[in-house]
Amino acid sequence: MSQILTQKTNQAAPKRILIFGGAGFLGANVVRHCLEQAPEATITVVDSLEPAMKSTTDSLKSVADRITFIKGDIRDAGLLKQVVPGADMIFNCAAQTSHPKSFEDPVFDTEVNCIGNLRLLTAIRDYNRDATVVYPSSSTVIGKAIGDVIDESHGEKPLDIYSTNKGVAEKYYRVFHKVYDIKTVVLRFANLYGPYGKNDPAFGFVNYFIGQANEGKPITIYGEGGQTRNVMFVDDATNIMWQAAFRPELIGEVYFAAHHDHHSVKEIAEAIVETFGHGRIEYVPWPDLRQRIEIEKVLISSARLHGLTGWRPKHSLREGLALTKQRIESEQRNG
Ligand SMILES: NC(=O)c1ccc[n+]([C@@H]2O[C@H](COP(=O)([O-])OP(=O)(O)OC[C@H]3O[C@@H](n4cnc5c(N)ncnc54)[C@H](O)[C@@H]3O)[C@@H](O)[C@H]2O)c1
């Protein structure tokens, strides 16, 4: 059989792809990107369907017949021993992802976001050193930004348990590369949005705003909404995650993968209300916990990643929102 080459890199397409946390927001989009890029590949999704993360298999319903889904936990060493061998590419999107919930149960956050990653890296070391593993980290590992533009040289003073543990996990990936030659790439994302996002203020704020607008409900902004954020359409994230798995020059390091455009929270909310044609904005005082962990104005530079790969996000905020609306409506139409 002739070798299938990927469109962008001319490298051999993977035969077996393993996606942890594939029922979550980013994971469900990664699954679709993999199906598009490597339609011949065998795709296995492992997700524990954490009730606290409101995970269900609904996000995978429209692709259920094209993947193998395993309800399982990334901390389960026995399961990893079964699924890790033979995988060419591994995307680890399994995580506890709520900043507030990481305070409610910091031990759980640590178990999933630290021990989970250690279990996975150990399994790769023991059973499959040929695999490339891509890990989405978070720009919030830096804490409050110092200086006008942030890059990878910025210090790390995270403000919550989730971000602290994401920062710790990044180091595990680096160490396993340095010591065992495991092919790891860590990409730090900031405020992704798109289809399959949660309408819950405990998770990403852009997806929460989208969910509210889609249901014609009010969007609540803390304070005046003047704080700026890098926000990025999820396709731009899945695109660089995919590319990263083929780029030897990225291996072993951590990169910011953020949009070059910045918007105030107020602008983002207004763009969402306009795009969805529903919802309204309400301003409320900052809740105490949220104010204490607020990162304020953040302008992130992905120049390093751009320099190495040429990658740049393709979608403006308006374009990303229009595509999100289209896909939400299409999923709703198809039940
Ligand atoms: N969404 C963003 O804006 C954003 C930004 C930066 C980084 N990230 C990172 O991307 C990854 C995915 O985030 P998301 O927004 O899709 O979150 P999500 O909460 O939608 O998805 C996480 C998924 O992991 C699953 N999961 C949790 N614990 C598990 C376990 N022990 N074993 C197996 N599966 C488990 C959950 O059931 C859920 O389906 C996370 O690592 C997150 O830190 C996301």
The ligand as a Tripos MOL2 file, in Angstrom:
@<TRIPOS>MOLECULE
LIG
   44    48     1     0     0
SMALL
NO_CHARGES

@<TRIPOS>ATOM
      1 N1         -9.8910   25.4200   26.6900 N.am      1 LIG1
      2 C1         -8.9050   26.2950   26.8050 C.2       1 LIG1
      3 O1         -9.0880   27.5070   26.5920 O.2       1 LIG1
      4 C2         -7.5320   25.8290   27.1950 C.ar      1 LIG1
      5 C3         -6.5100   26.7800   27.3360 C.ar      1 LIG1
      6 C4         -5.2440   26.3500   27.7370 C.ar      1 LIG1
      7 C5         -5.0210   24.9980   27.9370 C.ar      1 LIG1
      8 N2         -6.0150   24.1000   27.8060 N.ar      1 LIG1
      9 C6         -5.7280   22.6980   28.0850 C.3       1 LIG1
     10 O2         -6.3150   21.8550   27.0970 O.3       1 LIG1
     11 C7         -6.6960   20.6080   27.6880 C.3       1 LIG1
     12 C8         -8.1550   20.3300   27.3910 C.3       1 LIG1
     13 O3         -8.9470   21.3920   27.9210 O.3       1 LIG1
     14 P1        -10.5000   21.5060   27.6190 P.3       1 LIG1
     15 O4        -10.8340   22.9410   27.5780 O.co2     1 LIG1
     16 O5        -10.8580   20.6200   26.4730 O.co2     1 LIG1
     17 O6        -11.1150   20.8950   28.9530 O.3       1 LIG1
     18 P2        -12.3880   19.9710   29.1770 P.3       1 LIG1
     19 O7        -12.6930   20.0440   30.6310 O.co2     1 LIG1
     20 O8        -13.4740   20.3230   28.2100 O.co2     1 LIG1
     21 O9        -11.8660   18.5210   28.7990 O.3       1 LIG1
     22 C9        -11.0920   17.7280   29.6380 C.3       1 LIG1
     23 C10       -11.4830   16.2910   29.4010 C.3       1 LIG1
     24 O10       -10.6190   15.4690   30.1820 O.3       1 LIG1
     25 C11       -11.4030   14.4270   30.7300 C.3       1 LIG1
     26 N3        -10.7490   13.9410   31.9350 N.ar      1 LIG1
     27 C12       -10.6200   14.5700   33.1370 C.ar      1 LIG1
     28 N4         -9.9480   13.8130   33.9990 N.ar      1 LIG1
     29 C13        -9.6150   12.6820   33.3220 C.ar      1 LIG1
     30 C14        -8.9020   11.5150   33.6780 C.ar      1 LIG1
     31 N5         -8.4100   11.3600   34.9130 N.pl3     1 LIG1
     32 N6         -8.7270   10.5490   32.7490 N.ar      1 LIG1
     33 C15        -9.2430   10.6910   31.4950 C.ar      1 LIG1
     34 N7         -9.9440   11.7710   31.1170 N.ar      1 LIG1
     35 C16       -10.1130   12.7590   32.0100 C.ar      1 LIG1
     36 C17       -12.7350   15.0580   31.0570 C.3       1 LIG1
     37 O11       -13.7540   14.0900   31.1970 O.3       1 LIG1
     38 C18       -12.9130   15.9730   29.8380 C.3       1 LIG1
     39 O12       -13.5990   15.3120   28.7980 O.3       1 LIG1
     40 C19        -6.3920   20.7470   29.1830 C.3       1 LIG1
     41 O13        -5.1250   20.1970   29.4500 O.3       1 LIG1
     42 C20        -6.3450   22.2490   29.4000 C.3       1 LIG1
     43 O14        -5.5180   22.5900   30.4900 O.3       1 LIG1
     44 C21        -7.2740   24.4880   27.4370 C.ar      1 LIG1
@<TRIPOS>BOND
     1     1     2 1
     2     2     3 2
     3     2     4 1
     4     4     5 ar
     5     4    44 ar
     6     5     6 ar
     7     6     7 ar
     8     7     8 ar
     9     8     9 1
    10     8    44 ar
    11     9    10 1
    12     9    42 1
    13    10    11 1
    14    11    12 1
    15    11    40 1
    16    12    13 1
    17    13    14 1
    18    14    15 2
    19    14    16 1
    20    14    17 1
    21    17    18 1
    22    18    19 2
    23    18    20 1
    24    18    21 1
    25    21    22 1
    26    22    23 1
    27    23    24 1
    28    23    38 1
    29    24    25 1
    30    25    26 1
    31    25    36 1
    32    26    27 ar
    33    26    35 ar
    34    27    28 ar
    35    28    29 ar
    36    29    30 ar
    37    29    35 ar
    38    30    31 1
    39    30    32 ar
    40    32    33 ar
    41    33    34 ar
    42    34    35 ar
    43    36    37 1
    44    36    38 1
    45    38    39 1
    46    40    41 1
    47    40    42 1
    48    42    43 1
@<TRIPOS>SUBSTRUCTURE
     1 LIG1         1 GROUP 0 **** ****
